[in-house]
Amino acid sequence: MADRQRWNSRMIFLFAAVGSAIGLGNLWRFPYLTFKYGGGAFLIPYLIALLVLGIPLLIMEFAIGQRMQQGAVHAFKKVNHRLAGIGFGAVFSGFVVCVYYAAVMAWALVYLIKSFAVKVPWTGGAEGYFYNNVLKITDGIGTIGHFNWVLFFALLAVWVLIYFCVWKGTKSVGKVVMITMPLPIILLVVLFIRGVTLPGALTGIIFYLKPNFGALFDTEVWLAAVSQIFFTLSLAFGIMIAYASYNKETSDISKNAYVTALVNSAVSLFSGFVVFSVLGYMATAQGVGVADVVTSGPGLAFVAFPQALSLMPFAAFFSVLFFLTLLSLGIDSAFSLVEAVNATFLDTSKKLATKKVAFYVCFVSFVLGIIFTTGAGLYFLDLIDHFITNFGLVIVGIFEAIAIGWIFGAEKLRTYINSVSDWKVGKWWNYAIKYFVPAVLIIMVVAQFINETKENYGGYPGWAIAVGWLTVIIPIVIGIVLAIKPMKVEVNV
């Protein structure tokens, strides 16, 4: 495909891939998991999962996109004419994630704007400020409440920003990632320097890394490590397949995968030092234990950390830095999800214009995301995120590994990988893709499904649980339909 978009250089591709991998999960999920599952001991299953699951899958997705020169849907269509549904499942799940991911970025944008004040407005009550002032949360998912117009316009601003990141495809993405990939790392360094100079910082860091080797005998710890690796590397979203498809067919696959994975994990580990140095200070300032202030997800980014920042000298300045870090971490991941969707449409017909496709994808995403600006928005976000991340993406990963390992042929793809790579991939990779990866992911799905049958997740009502399951069932049904009646490669527009 001579007219296919191309990255201007290998460095820009790496910036884009690393930027996609490094997201909010590096800052608000990895440090918490490390603390919860054995401290420094958690790094053992984490690194093992990185080497035997994360890197093999990342190599596979880079290789699929680069060899097929197509996004996820059409790449798997080339693997076998009945497998386009696997790619659709990846793109669909990534699209859903992007819709609510942008809502989280809208929260960060509101906080960033509010940080430009003499005194940050959440001083003395960060939890109440987040839930009552920013989200204006209702008492349950069944009570939608009113539209929150501040969040509505913040969400609109985020989608305008995302659009102008992707509107020219690799040309605009390539320019943006040269800023948005290194920026959060620079900001994290600044926050780290500030954090380790605070009273109680060392207590927090020790609490973060203190090893509990007994945790290694708990299967939940190993599944948590696998889960973190799987999601932090943007696997099964269709992103890495789409990004790699814009490489030349001779680009070094294995080296690109190792660099992307290792940089991402290094940033995750470093983020833990940033987070726990600040939480250690917060615990010291409040006269409580570090465990009493540790949390994950939105609670860390929008309650615990802002509360800690409000206790610091120059609270407004460091609040600006923190929420700018959140936005810069989020933007690369957000527009990479959009780019995976764009690639699907652009692969369908050469007549489609990149700007028009990007506009409609962003517009539809914005409209669907309006539900997250209501009083029940956080509940919907929590529900959909649970089903997509615990079922949707994992199921896609299983089918990807089976399709390549058993239908296309792991050895066949490995031969191609080694023909273009300086760092050769051994036969261990074949066994990982054919046996280990699908086995581990199947165990994850089964274990999670058993948990789901015990009680409704989060105590949500039955209709809400049904909505969550729809995000898993829809791509499976469409995948079956595409297997029975394969899609056409070209359509008239």
N, C-alpha and C positions, 0 to 999 in steps of 0.2 A: 504494500500500500504506500505508494510514493507520496501521496498527499496527506498522509497521517501526520497529526501534530507530533512535534518532537521537543524534548527538553533541549535547552541550549547547551548544556554541559552535564557531565556526570555529577558534578558537585551540586548543581541545582536539583537534580533528581534525588540525591541523598538528603539535601535539605528538606525537600518536600516529604520524603518517606519518613525521615526522623521527626519532622514537625507533626506529621499525622499520628505517629506512635506516641509522642510526648503530649499528653493531654491532662485534663483535670484529674484523672485517676492516678497519675504519678504523684500528685500533691496531696490528694485527700483520701486515697484508698490504700496505697502501698505502705505508708508509714503506720497507719492504723493496723493493717494486717500483720506487719512485722511485730508490733507491740503485742497484739492479741495472741499470736501463734508462736510464741517461744523466743521473741526478741532476736538476737543475733543468730540463734539456731534456725530461725525461719529462712535465713539466707541459703541454707543447705538444700532444702527441697525447692526453693525458688530458683537457684542456679541450675539444679538438675533438670527442672521443668523447662528452663530456658534452653538448655543444650539439647534435650531429647524430644521436646515438643515444639517450643516456640521457634527456634531457628530452623528445624526441618520444615515446618509449615510455611514460614516466611520465605525460605528458599523455593518451596513449591509454588507459592503464589507469584513470586517474582518471575519464576521460570514459565508458568502458564501464560501470564500476560505478555512477556517478552517474546516467547516463541510463537504464540498465536496472533500477536499484534492486534488484540481486541480486548474490550472490557470484559467483565466477568460473564455476562450472559452469552455473548457470542464466542468467547473463549471456550466455554464448556460445550457450546454447540459444535465447535470444531473437534473437541475431544470425542464426542458422540452426538449424533443429531437428535437424540432423545434426552440429552442432559442439560439443555438450556435452563431448565427449572432450578438447577443447583445455583447457577449464576444469578437467576432472578431472586432466589431466596436470600442470597448474600446482599444484593442491592436493595431489596425490599427492607430487610432488617436494618441495614445501614441508613436508609432513608428515614425510617421511623426514629432511630436513635438521633439523627440530625435534627428532627423536628423538635424534640424535647431538649436536646443539647443546647440549641439556640436559646431556649427559655432560661437555662441556667446562666448563659452568657448575658442575657438581659438583666438578670439579678445583679451580676457583677458590674454591669454598666451603671446601674442605679447607684450602687455602693461607691463606685469610682467617682461619680458626679457629686454625691453627698460628702465625699471625703475632702472636697475643696472647701473646707470650713475652718473657722478658728478652733472650734471644738466639734469633734465628730459626734453626730446625733445619737449614736447608740451607746454613748458613755453611761455606764451604770446599769444598762439593761439590754445587752445585745440580743438575747433570746426573744424578748418581747418586741424589740424593734424589728427583727427579721420576720416573725410570724404575724405581727399585728400591723406594723407600719408599711413594710415592703410587700409582703404577700397578701395581707388582709385575709388571712386564711379563715375558712368556715369550719364548722364542727364536724364535717365528714364529706365523703366523696359524693353523697347523694344530695348535698346542698351546694349548688353551683355558685350562688351568690352573684355579685355584680362584677362587671369587667373592671379590672384595675387599669385605668387609663395610663398611669405612669409606666407600668410594665408593658402595656400595649405598644406605646410609642418607643420604649426601649427595645422591644422585640423587633419592631419595624426597622429601627436603626441598625440592629445587628444583621438583619437580612439584607439591608442595603449594602452594608459593609461586605458581607459574604458574596453578594452578587458581583461587586466590583473586584473581588479577588479572583473570580472564576470566569468572568464574562468573555475573556479572550483565550480561554483554555490555558495551555501550558505557557503562553506568553505572559499573561497576567499573573498566573500562579507562580511562575518562576521569579518574577520580580518581587512579589509579596513575600515569599518564603526567605528571601535573602535578609529580610528584616525580622519577620515573625518567628523564625526558628531560633536564631541566637538571642533575641531580645529577652524571652523569659529566663534563659539560662543566666544572662547577665544580671537580671533583676533578682533571681534566686541567690546569686553570689552576694549581692548587696544586702539582701535580707538575712543571709547566713552570717555575714560579718556583724550586722547589728544584733542578731540573735545570740551569738556566742559571747558577746560582751555584756549581756544582761545578767543580773543576779539570778542564780538558780538554773542557768542554762545547762551547766554540766550535769546537774541532777536529772534534767529532762533527757539529755542525750544518753546517759547511763541507763535510764529507764527504758529507752527506745531499743538499745542494743544488748542489754543484759540477757545472756543466753539461758534458755531453759531447755536443755537437751532432751528432757523427758517428753516434750511436745512432739518429738520426731516419731514417737510410737502411736500418735493419733492420726488416723486416716484423714480426718477433717483438715488437718494442717496441710497435708499433701494435696488434697483437692483444692484448697484455698490458693496454694502456690500455682497450681496448674491453671486455675481460673484467672488469676491475676496476669500471668504470662499471656494467656490466650487473648484477653481483652486489651491489654496495654499495647500489644503490637499491631492493633487494628486488623486482626485476622478474621476472615469470614465476613468482612464488610463489603468486599469487592473493591476496596480502595487500592490495595497493593497490586492487585491484578491490573487495574486501570492505569495506575501510575507506571508500572513496568512496561505496559504496552506502548508507552510513548518513548521508550528507549530504543536504540538500534538493536537489532537482533544479536549483535556481537558484544553487547555490554557485559561486564563481569558480574555474574549473578551471585555467586557465593560470597564474594567479598562485600558486595552491596548489602547482602542480608546480614552478615556478621557485624558490619559497621552500624547498621540501623538498630539491630537488637542490643548490641553492647552499649551504645550511646544512650538508648532509651533506659536501660536498666541502671546505668550509672546515674542518670538524672533522677530516677526513682529513689535510689539509695541516698543521694545527696539531699533530695527534698525532705527525707526523714530527719536529717540533721537540722534543717531549717525549721521544720514544724515543731520538733520536740525541744529545741533550744528555747523557742518562744513559749511553748506550753509549760516548760520547766519554770520559766520566769513567772508565768501567770499563776502557777500553783504556789510558788514562793510568795508572791505578792498577796495572794488570798489566804495564805496559811493553810492550804489543803494539800493532799497528796496529788502527784501527777496523774494517777489513775482516775481521780475525780474530775479532771478536765479534759481527758482524752475522749475523742469521738471521731466519727468518720462521715464522709459524704457532705451534704449541705450543712450538717451540724458543725463540722470542722471549719469549713470555708466561710460560713456566714453567721456563726454564733461564737464558737470558741476562739478562733483566730481574731476576729474583730474585737472581742472582749479583751483579749490580751493586748492587742494594739492600742486600745483606748487607755490602758494603764501605763503605756510608755510615754516618755518625753517625746515631743514632736509627733504625737499620735496621728495627726492629719497627714503629715508627709509620708510616714511609713504605711498608712492606710492606702494612700494613692499608689505607692509602689506595689503593695500586695494585690490590689484589685486590678491594676494594670497587668501584673503577672498572670492573674487568672484569665483575663481577657486574651492575652497573647498566647497562653497555653491552649485556650479553647479554640481560637480562630483557625489555626492550622488543621486541627482535627475536624472542625465543622465544615470548612470548605473542601476538605478532602472527601468527606462523605458525599457532598454535593457533586463533586467531580466524578465520583463513581457512577452516580445516576446519569449525569450528563453524557458520560462515555457510552452508556447503554443506548441512549437515543441517537447519538451521533454515529454509532456503529450500525444502526438500523438503516440509515440512508445517508448518502453523501450529500444530498440536497439540503439537509438541515443546517441552519446557521448556528454557530456556537453561542452567539449573544442571545438569540431567541430562545434556544433550549435552556440556557442558564437562567433567563428571566422567568420562564414559566415554572421551572423546577423550584426556584427560590420563592416565587409568588405563591404557589400551591403549598409549599412548606410553611410559609408565613401564615397563611389562612388556617391550615390545620393546627398550627401552634397557638392560635388564639385561645384555645381551651386552657392552656397553661397560664394565661393571664387572668383567669377567674379566681374566685376564692377557693375553689376546689383544685386548682392547678397542681399543687404539690402532691396531692393524693393521686391524680392521674399520672403524673410523672413517675412517682414511686412504683405504681402498679405496672405500667407499661415497661419501664426499665427492668423490673423484676423478670417479666416473662420473656422479653427479648434477650436479655443477657444470660439467663439461666437455661433457656430452651432454644429460642430462635437461632442465635449465632452458633451455639454448640452443635445443633443438628446440621446446620450448613457445613460446619467443619468436618463432621463425620462423613457426609456425602462427598465433600471435596477430596478427602483422603482416599475413600473407596474408589472414586472415579479415576483418580490418578494412579493409585497403587495397583488396582485390579483390572481396570478397563483400558486406560491409556497405556499403562505399564510404567512402574516406578523406574525400572532399569533404563527404559527408553528415554525418559525425561532426564535421568541422571547423566546419561551419555551426552545429551545436549548441554546440560549445565556445565559439565567438565570440559566440553569443547570450547566454551567461551570464558571459562574462569581460570584465574591463576591459582586459586586455592581449590584443589580438587576435593570433591565430595566422595567419601568412601561408601561401601555397600551397606554400612550401618544405616544410611539414609533410607534405603529401600525398606529395611525392616521397620524403621520408625514410621514411615508413611503407610505401609501395608498393615502393620500389626499394632504397634504401640499407640500411635495417635488415635485411631478409631476406637481401640479398646478403652483407653483412658476417658475419652469423651463420652462413650456410651455409658461407662460407669457413672460419670458425672450426671448425665441426663436421668438415668434410672434412679440414682440416689435422690436427686432433686424431686423427681416425680413422686417418689414414695413420701417425701416430706409434704408435698402438695396435697396428697390424699388424706393426710391426718387432720388438717384444718385449713380453712381459707387463709391465704397469705394476708398478713396485716389486719386480719379481722374484717376484711372488706366484704360487702354483701355479694350474693351469688351473681347478680347481673354484672357487677364490676369484674369479678373473676372471669366471667364469660368474655368480656371485652378484652381482658388480658390474653386469654387463650386464642382469641381471634387473630392476634398479631402473630401467633405461631402457626395456626391452622391455615390461614389464607395462602402463604407462600407454598405450603406443602400441597394444598389442593391444586394450585396453579402449576406447580412442578409436575404433578401427576398428569394434568391435562396436556402440558407440553410434551410429556413423554409419550402419551397416546397419540397426540396430533402435533408433530414437530412444527415449530415456527419457521416462517420463511426468513431468509437472510436479508432480502431487500424488500422494501415496500414502496409504493408510489405515494408521494406527498403533494 
